[in-house]
Amino acid sequence: MDIDAILKALANPVRRQILEWLKEPEVHFAHQHHPLDFGVCAGMIDQRTGLSQSTVSAHLATLQKAGLVTSQRVGQWIFFKRDEATIAAFRAHMNNEL
């Protein structure tokens, strides 16, 4: 677990918002055509943020590099999910170290 990468990822409010949405995808992305078991399609996240595809892609890459999200390609789409194990380990680390 790279604490510095996680802190960098969490320093941006858009990335925190994406993580919040991914926590309850059935609430925030209920209109997605593909099953939410795959995760949330990057295009759906683009739409929800209102930002350009390239900007959202950079945010998702930062979250993925930090280990906070995982991705899965299905056909031409890429789906994202929170990595709950990494998030729990980060929380535990912060509770124990600070």
Sequence and secondary structure as in RCSB ss.txt:
>XXXX:A:sequence
MDIDAILKALANPVRRQILEWLKEPEVHFAHQHHPLDFGVCAGMIDQRTGLSQSTVSAHLATLQKAGLVTSQRVG
QWIFFKRDEATIAAFRAHMNNEL
>XXXX:A:secstr
  HHHHHHHHTSHHHHHHHHHHHSHHHHSTT SS GGG EEHHHHHHHHTS HHHHHHHHHHHHHTTSEEEEEET
TEEEEEE HHHHHHHHHHHHHH 
